[in-house]
Amino acid sequence: MATLSLGVSSLRPLGDRVFVKVSQAEEKTAGGILLPDTAKEKPQVGEVVQVGSGKRNDDGSYQQMEVKVGDKVLYSKYGGTDIKLGNEDYILLREQDILAVVS
């Protein structure tokens, strides 16, 4: 999946989308071996930065989002769109791509 670089200072997700700041990948293994950039796995944990208004129901009302700003979440490995703002990595996901809230 390609990474999208944007030159904007803010981004507001629409509908049932969630904007997540990606956690940094592990620099070394549990045994202490340093990992090169090519061997690092894509992180699946991040912090919710913004949430959309929610999914629209058939009657026109909105279904409330289950996650909120500040939640640490586990998301699907291949879901969403990777976005780079400045030197920070983010991912834009649908709420259904979030698997769990991590505490």
Backbone bond lengths (Angstrom), bond angles and torsions (degrees), N, CA, C in turn:
res aa  C-N    CA-C-N  psi(-1)  N-CA   C-N-CA  omega(-1)  CA-C   N-CA-C  phi
1 M - - - 1.444 - - 1.524 108.29 -
2 A 1.300 117.80 135.67 1.463 122.79 -178.89 1.523 110.73 -79.73
3 T 1.325 114.67 152.10 1.454 120.74 176.91 1.514 108.88 -97.57
4 L 1.310 116.45 134.89 1.452 123.14 179.74 1.519 108.52 -98.04
5 S 1.341 118.30 125.55 1.463 122.19 176.96 1.516 108.11 -103.28
6 L 1.320 115.49 128.78 1.457 121.02 -178.94 1.521 110.38 -119.40
7 G 1.306 116.09 145.38 1.455 121.37 178.03 1.517 111.62 -103.93
8 V 1.327 117.86 41.24 1.461 122.11 179.53 1.515 109.38 -114.17
9 S 1.325 116.33 161.93 1.459 119.15 -178.49 1.524 112.90 -95.02
10 S 1.334 117.64 -19.51 1.462 119.73 179.15 1.524 109.72 -146.67
11 L 1.322 114.11 161.43 1.452 120.51 -178.14 1.522 107.21 -146.52
12 R 1.327 118.62 132.64 1.460 122.96 179.34 1.520 108.79 -117.94
13 P 1.350 117.38 115.59 1.463 119.74 179.96 1.529 111.33 -71.02
14 L 1.322 115.68 150.59 1.459 122.16 179.56 1.521 110.25 -107.10
15 G 1.319 115.80 154.96 1.465 121.43 175.08 1.516 112.83 60.45
16 D 1.337 116.02 -131.18 1.466 120.90 -176.42 1.532 111.59 -96.90
17 R 1.320 116.84 31.22 1.464 120.68 179.93 1.524 111.23 -95.27
18 V 1.330 114.80 152.13 1.461 122.65 -177.55 1.522 108.01 -129.38
19 F 1.328 117.22 134.53 1.463 123.55 179.47 1.525 107.45 -102.66
20 V 1.344 116.62 117.79 1.462 122.39 -171.95 1.524 110.48 -120.69
21 K 1.340 116.57 133.72 1.460 121.67 173.12 1.518 107.21 -84.56
22 V 1.328 116.30 122.65 1.456 122.63 -174.81 1.527 110.10 -75.44
23 S 1.347 116.78 133.91 1.458 121.56 174.59 1.518 109.61 -70.38
24 Q 1.308 116.87 153.68 1.459 121.41 -179.62 1.528 110.75 -69.36
25 A 1.325 116.37 145.68 1.464 122.05 178.23 1.528 109.20 -72.52
26 E 1.317 115.82 153.18 1.457 121.13 179.29 1.524 110.32 -63.25
27 E 1.333 115.81 133.15 1.466 121.86 -179.83 1.524 111.98 -83.19
28 K 1.344 116.47 -28.37 1.467 119.11 179.34 1.520 110.49 -146.33
29 T 1.321 115.49 162.11 1.457 121.71 -178.47 1.520 110.37 -78.32
30 A 1.325 116.41 172.34 1.465 121.12 178.42 1.524 110.77 -61.87
31 G 1.329 117.41 -27.41 1.462 121.68 178.96 1.517 113.70 -83.20
32 G 1.342 117.43 -3.89 1.456 121.14 176.26 1.516 114.90 97.06
33 I 1.313 118.84 8.55 1.460 121.80 -179.63 1.528 108.87 -83.05
34 L 1.331 117.11 126.41 1.462 121.67 178.29 1.521 110.20 -72.33
35 L 1.338 115.98 136.03 1.457 121.31 -178.51 1.528 110.64 -100.37
36 P 1.337 118.02 132.56 1.468 119.61 172.82 1.528 109.85 -73.19
37 D 1.318 117.38 162.06 1.467 121.80 -178.00 1.518 112.76 -56.12
38 T 1.319 117.88 -33.93 1.463 120.95 -177.53 1.527 112.65 -72.72
39 A 1.330 118.26 -19.37 1.461 121.30 -177.77 1.528 112.76 -97.81
40 K 1.315 117.76 -6.82 1.460 120.77 -178.50 1.526 110.13 -75.02
41 E 1.333 115.62 137.84 1.456 120.43 176.82 1.517 109.93 -85.14
42 K 1.312 116.15 151.58 1.456 121.45 177.38 1.531 108.18 -65.69
43 P 1.341 118.00 126.38 1.467 119.56 179.44 1.525 111.29 -64.61
44 Q 1.331 116.32 152.01 1.454 121.85 179.12 1.519 111.06 -120.79
45 V 1.336 116.71 12.48 1.457 121.51 -178.83 1.519 108.19 -123.52
46 G 1.325 115.85 140.75 1.451 119.94 177.72 1.516 111.04 -160.93
47 E 1.339 114.97 176.79 1.456 121.25 -179.41 1.525 109.58 -110.58
48 V 1.325 116.35 132.39 1.460 121.77 -179.78 1.530 108.92 -68.87
49 V 1.342 115.71 125.11 1.454 122.04 -179.33 1.527 110.75 -101.87
50 Q 1.332 117.18 -41.10 1.467 122.73 179.61 1.521 108.89 -145.26
51 V 1.316 116.29 150.62 1.467 121.15 174.62 1.527 108.72 -128.16
52 G 1.318 115.59 151.68 1.455 121.01 177.23 1.518 111.13 -78.77
53 S 1.310 116.29 -173.77 1.471 121.35 -177.01 1.522 113.02 -77.75
54 G 1.317 118.00 -15.10 1.459 121.71 179.71 1.517 111.22 112.73
55 K 1.307 115.30 168.98 1.461 121.39 -179.35 1.527 109.44 -77.45
56 R 1.329 116.35 136.39 1.463 121.23 179.86 1.522 109.14 -83.22
57 N 1.326 115.72 129.26 1.461 122.28 177.62 1.526 110.09 -81.87
58 D 1.331 117.18 170.33 1.460 122.18 -179.88 1.530 112.80 -61.06
59 D 1.337 116.79 -30.09 1.470 119.93 -179.11 1.533 112.53 -85.76
60 G 1.331 118.08 3.49 1.462 121.78 177.23 1.516 114.66 94.72
61 S 1.332 117.80 -10.72 1.459 120.34 178.04 1.529 109.64 -79.88
62 Y 1.308 116.07 165.61 1.463 121.01 179.79 1.517 110.79 -104.02
63 Q 1.329 115.81 138.82 1.452 121.92 173.93 1.519 107.29 -83.81
64 Q 1.318 117.71 128.91 1.455 121.80 -176.76 1.532 110.57 -65.94
65 M 1.343 116.11 141.76 1.466 121.67 178.94 1.531 109.81 -71.81
66 E 1.346 116.61 143.69 1.459 120.81 179.69 1.522 112.56 -83.58
67 V 1.327 117.66 -19.78 1.463 120.84 178.60 1.521 108.90 -107.46
68 K 1.325 115.75 157.50 1.461 120.56 179.09 1.523 109.05 -134.05
69 V 1.312 115.77 166.57 1.459 121.63 179.78 1.530 108.86 -58.63
70 G 1.334 115.77 133.64 1.462 121.32 179.73 1.517 113.73 99.49
71 D 1.347 118.53 -16.12 1.469 121.02 177.72 1.520 110.17 -67.68
72 K 1.323 116.25 140.31 1.465 121.71 172.66 1.522 105.93 -94.99
73 V 1.339 116.68 124.40 1.463 120.38 -172.03 1.529 112.04 -125.26
74 L 1.328 114.27 154.34 1.459 123.86 172.25 1.511 105.75 -105.90
75 Y 1.345 117.23 126.24 1.460 120.47 -176.19 1.509 111.41 -124.82
76 S 1.318 115.38 164.49 1.455 123.50 -178.62 1.532 110.76 -59.81
77 K 1.308 116.79 139.70 1.460 121.61 -174.39 1.529 113.07 -62.37
78 Y 1.304 118.44 -39.63 1.460 121.04 -175.01 1.531 112.94 -110.55
79 G 1.320 117.65 16.89 1.458 120.57 179.88 1.518 111.45 -91.37
80 G 1.305 116.52 160.11 1.450 121.88 172.00 1.512 116.06 81.57
81 T 1.338 114.36 -178.46 1.457 123.26 179.48 1.520 108.91 -119.91
82 D 1.324 117.05 123.58 1.463 121.58 178.22 1.517 109.59 -73.92
83 I 1.337 116.73 133.82 1.462 122.56 -178.80 1.516 108.56 -133.29
84 K 1.332 116.18 138.16 1.461 121.30 177.08 1.525 107.60 -115.72
85 L 1.338 116.77 118.36 1.458 123.31 175.49 1.519 107.33 -114.39
86 G 1.320 116.84 113.64 1.467 119.74 -174.67 1.515 108.80 65.03
87 N 1.342 116.48 -123.94 1.472 119.54 177.56 1.530 111.39 -109.24
88 E 1.333 117.61 14.11 1.460 122.40 -179.55 1.532 110.29 -102.90
89 D 1.332 116.07 145.55 1.465 122.08 178.12 1.526 109.73 -102.27
90 Y 1.327 115.61 133.95 1.462 122.94 178.92 1.518 108.15 -131.69
91 I 1.333 115.36 167.04 1.454 121.01 173.49 1.529 107.75 -139.88
92 L 1.324 116.12 137.42 1.460 122.55 177.91 1.523 107.16 -104.35
93 L 1.336 116.48 116.30 1.459 122.99 -173.62 1.516 111.67 -121.70
94 R 1.311 116.05 156.64 1.467 120.10 164.96 1.528 106.17 -80.49
95 E 1.303 116.63 152.71 1.468 120.09 -179.31 1.531 111.27 -58.82
96 Q 1.324 117.95 -32.71 1.463 121.32 -179.35 1.535 112.90 -66.66
97 D 1.352 118.21 -18.35 1.460 121.92 177.78 1.517 112.87 -81.91
98 I 1.345 117.45 -8.29 1.458 121.23 177.25 1.526 107.48 -85.54
99 L 1.327 115.48 125.62 1.465 120.85 -175.05 1.510 112.84 -91.37
100 A 1.359 117.62 -35.59 1.463 120.19 -176.33 1.523 110.50 -162.74
101 V 1.325 115.26 156.82 1.461 121.54 170.60 1.523 105.95 -97.60
102 V 1.333 116.09 126.70 1.467 122.03 -175.83 1.529 108.37 -98.60
103 S 1.337 116.13 134.27 1.468 118.63 178.64 1.504 111.58 -114.30
